[in-house]
Amino acid sequence: GAAAVTMTDFAELSGGVVDARCEYGVSLAGISYAENVGLSLEATSYGSDAFVSVKALSGTFVTTDSSGTVADRAVGQDARIRVNGYEAVTSGVTASINTASLDLTFSIDPTVAAGTRTSFSIVGGGALFQLGIDVVSNQQARVGIASVNTAKLGGVHGRLHELRSGGAKSLAADPIGAAAVVDEVISQITTLRGRLGAFQRTTLETNINALNDTLENLTAAESNIRDADFAAESAKLTRAQILVQSGTSVLAIANQNPQSVLALLR
């Protein structure tokens, strides 16, 4: 969205946040280290999708980004995170990683300094799917999902249970904050559904199709074996019939010789 900021009395501006819940996704703050000198516009979200763009509707002023470079547009950056040596896929402060032994999605504190190292342990294993005949890690897949109760869903703007009547984020107390919480919850549920859908499509359905192909090949091989045995038995039957017919012919010829001798004696 976009919004117009009108300065009627610039001298009254002091350091600190002026409007932390701007409905357009940007917070308006005074520059704490340069009181009564300028404004700081900060995006309320994080990552490469978040940006702040400033355009003068009247008058002239200089705009700079966080590094002090003159610019009228600043874009955020996605966090760069490595877990157990693997580069995580990140969007803002949310990271996800999927390996043969680990399927993990988590968020980091936006205030964490660059280069910070930390360790954590995973106590829940999620659901384990056996995809092959051997009980080895490359023939198994594990997937887990975080709790989706109202006390867990939400983010920096609050939790879903706070939207109840009388809660800190109820529509009566803070409608803009409530909308921000709902947006975060929708994003979390959408991400979760995407993970489960991707796991179903790329892992389960792919494995099912591979097993179906294997079953079809085994069935065809069994059929070929059965057909080969039937042909062999048919050949044996034909051989036996030929031998019987040959024996009958020999006996017929042998019986004709005595009859010929008797005919000469008559």
Summary of the structure (lengths in Angstrom):
residues: 266
radius of gyration: 39.8
end to end distance: 129.9
largest distance: 155.5
contacts: 576
relative contact order: 0.06
helix: 38%
strand: 19%
